[in-house]
Amino acid sequence: MSTARAPGTPPDGESPAGGAGNETPDLAALAQDWITLWQSEISALVADREMQEAWQALAGLWAGVLASAIQAMPREPGPREPGPRHHE
Protein backbone atom coordinates (compact mmCIF):
# COMPACT_ATOMS: atom_id res chain seq x y z
CA MET A 1 0.00 0.00 0.00
CA SER A 2 1.60 3.30 -1.02
CA THR A 3 1.16 6.57 0.84
CA ALA A 4 0.73 9.95 -0.81
CA ARG A 5 3.79 12.21 -0.87
CA ALA A 6 4.06 15.90 -1.52
CA PRO A 7 5.45 16.70 -4.96
CA GLY A 8 9.25 16.76 -4.88
CA THR A 9 9.47 14.67 -1.71
CA PRO A 10 11.87 11.73 -2.05
CA PRO A 11 10.68 8.19 -1.32
CA ASP A 12 10.98 6.96 2.27
CA GLY A 13 14.57 6.37 3.36
CA GLU A 14 16.12 8.53 0.65
CA SER A 15 17.60 11.97 1.03
CA PRO A 16 16.61 14.73 -1.41
CA ALA A 17 19.94 14.13 -3.21
CA GLY A 18 18.88 10.56 -3.93
CA GLY A 19 21.21 8.79 -1.47
CA ALA A 20 20.38 6.87 1.68
CA GLY A 21 18.73 8.91 4.43
CA ASN A 22 21.46 8.16 6.99
CA GLU A 23 24.09 10.34 5.26
CA THR A 24 24.93 13.55 7.08
CA PRO A 25 25.35 16.71 5.04
CA ASP A 26 28.80 18.26 4.79
CA LEU A 27 28.12 21.40 6.80
CA ALA A 28 31.34 23.09 5.74
CA ALA A 29 30.43 22.60 2.07
CA LEU A 30 26.88 23.83 2.67
CA ALA A 31 28.20 26.90 4.49
CA GLN A 32 30.65 27.63 1.67
CA ASP A 33 27.88 27.27 -0.92
CA TRP A 34 25.67 29.64 1.08
CA ILE A 35 28.47 32.22 1.37
CA THR A 36 29.27 31.92 -2.34
CA LEU A 37 25.59 32.41 -3.20
CA TRP A 38 25.29 35.57 -1.10
CA GLN A 39 28.60 36.95 -2.36
CA SER A 40 27.32 36.64 -5.91
CA GLU A 41 24.00 38.25 -4.96
CA ILE A 42 25.73 41.17 -3.24
CA SER A 43 28.12 41.58 -6.18
CA ALA A 44 25.12 41.76 -8.51
CA LEU A 45 23.47 44.39 -6.29
CA VAL A 46 26.64 46.48 -6.19
CA ALA A 47 26.90 46.42 -9.98
CA ASP A 48 23.24 47.41 -10.41
CA ARG A 49 23.03 51.13 -11.27
CA GLU A 50 19.44 51.50 -10.06
CA MET A 51 20.37 49.96 -6.71
CA GLN A 52 23.28 52.40 -6.34
CA GLU A 53 20.96 55.32 -7.03
CA ALA A 54 18.40 54.02 -4.53
CA TRP A 55 21.04 53.66 -1.79
CA GLN A 56 22.37 57.16 -2.53
CA ALA A 57 18.86 58.60 -2.28
CA LEU A 58 18.26 56.73 0.96
CA ALA A 59 21.56 57.93 2.43
CA GLY A 60 20.66 61.50 1.45
CA LEU A 61 17.28 61.23 3.14
CA TRP A 62 18.82 59.88 6.34
CA ALA A 63 21.45 62.63 6.29
CA GLY A 64 18.63 65.19 6.14
CA VAL A 65 16.74 63.51 8.97
CA LEU A 66 19.83 63.40 11.17
CA ALA A 67 20.74 67.01 10.39
CA SER A 68 17.22 68.11 11.38
CA ALA A 69 17.38 66.05 14.56
CA ILE A 70 20.72 67.56 15.53
CA GLN A 71 19.44 71.09 14.94
CA ALA A 72 16.36 70.38 17.06
CA MET A 73 18.41 69.13 20.01
CA PRO A 74 18.77 71.50 22.98
CA ARG A 75 22.24 72.97 23.29
CA GLU A 76 24.44 73.26 26.34
CA PRO A 77 25.31 76.88 27.03
CA GLY A 78 28.75 77.61 25.63
CA PRO A 79 31.33 80.12 26.82
CA ARG A 80 29.68 82.97 24.87
CA GLU A 81 26.08 81.97 25.58
CA PRO A 82 24.66 82.85 28.96
CA GLY A 83 22.77 80.07 30.66
CA PRO A 84 19.28 80.42 32.09
CA ARG A 85 19.07 82.79 35.04
CA HIS A 86 17.87 81.39 38.31
CA HIS A 87 16.19 83.80 40.68
CA GLU A 88 16.80 83.11 44.34
Secondary structure, DSSP 8 states (H G I E B T S, - for coil): ------TT---TTB-TTSSBTT----HHHHHHHHHHHHHHHHHHHHH-HHHHHHHHHHHHHHHHHHHHHHHHS-----TTS-------
